[in-house]
Amino acid sequence: MSTAAANTLINSHCDQPSTTARVSAPIQSAVRTLRLWRTRFRDRHAFPVLDERDLRDLRLSRWEVDRELAKPFWRG
């Protein structure tokens, strides 16, 4: 086998994603999604403790807060 052929085989093998990378990518995506959902849940449940003055500071109406609270955590 020539050196060029051997280098081609080595390079093509190195370009392929490892089994660990192929398995971990979907897991990392799922973890990111779960973190986003947890943040939405926590943020939405902080709204009820805000009084009218706080809502004015945030430029939100009570109607907007109620609409946001009605959304499920998986919906942005």
C-alpha positions as CSV (number, residue, x, y, z in Angstrom):
1,M,0.0,0.0,0.0
2,S,1.3,3.4,-0.9
3,T,1.7,6.2,1.6
4,A,-0.9,8.3,-0.2
5,A,-3.4,5.4,0.1
6,A,-2.6,4.9,3.7
7,N,-3.1,8.7,4.5
8,T,-6.4,8.7,2.7
9,L,-7.6,5.8,4.8
10,I,-6.4,7.4,8.0
11,N,-8.0,10.8,7.1
12,S,-11.3,9.3,6.1
13,H,-11.5,7.4,9.3
14,C,-10.7,10.5,11.4
15,D,-13.4,12.5,9.6
16,Q,-16.2,10.2,10.7
17,P,-17.9,11.1,14.0
18,S,-17.3,8.8,16.8
19,T,-20.0,6.6,18.2
20,T,-19.9,8.7,21.4
21,A,-20.4,11.9,19.4
22,R,-23.4,10.5,17.5
23,V,-25.0,9.3,20.7
24,S,-24.2,12.4,22.8
25,A,-25.6,14.9,20.3
26,P,-29.2,13.9,20.8
27,I,-28.7,13.7,24.5
28,Q,-27.2,17.2,24.7
29,S,-30.1,18.5,22.6
30,A,-32.6,16.8,25.0
31,V,-30.8,18.3,28.0
32,R,-30.9,21.8,26.4
33,T,-34.6,21.4,25.8
34,L,-35.3,20.3,29.3
35,R,-33.4,23.3,30.7
36,L,-35.3,25.7,28.5
37,W,-38.6,24.2,29.7
38,R,-37.6,24.4,33.3
39,T,-36.6,28.1,32.9
40,R,-39.9,28.9,31.2
41,F,-41.8,27.1,34.0
42,R,-39.9,28.9,36.7
43,D,-40.2,32.3,35.0
44,R,-43.9,32.0,34.4
45,H,-44.6,31.0,38.0
46,A,-42.8,34.1,39.2
47,F,-45.3,36.4,37.5
48,P,-48.1,36.0,40.1
49,V,-46.0,37.5,42.8
50,L,-45.6,40.8,40.8
51,D,-47.9,43.6,41.9
52,E,-49.3,46.2,39.5
53,R,-46.4,48.6,40.0
54,D,-43.9,45.8,39.1
55,L,-45.9,45.0,36.0
56,R,-45.9,48.7,35.0
57,D,-42.1,48.7,35.4
58,L,-41.9,45.7,33.1
59,R,-44.4,47.3,30.7
60,L,-46.8,44.4,31.0
61,S,-50.5,44.3,31.6
62,R,-52.2,41.8,33.9
63,W,-53.9,40.4,30.7
64,E,-50.5,39.7,29.1
65,V,-49.3,38.0,32.3
66,D,-52.5,35.8,32.4
67,R,-52.0,34.9,28.7
68,E,-48.4,33.9,29.4
69,L,-49.4,31.8,32.4
70,A,-52.0,30.0,30.3
71,K,-49.3,28.6,28.0
72,P,-47.8,25.2,28.6
73,F,-44.1,25.2,29.6
74,W,-43.1,23.7,26.3
75,R,-44.6,26.5,24.2
76,G,-42.5,29.6,23.8
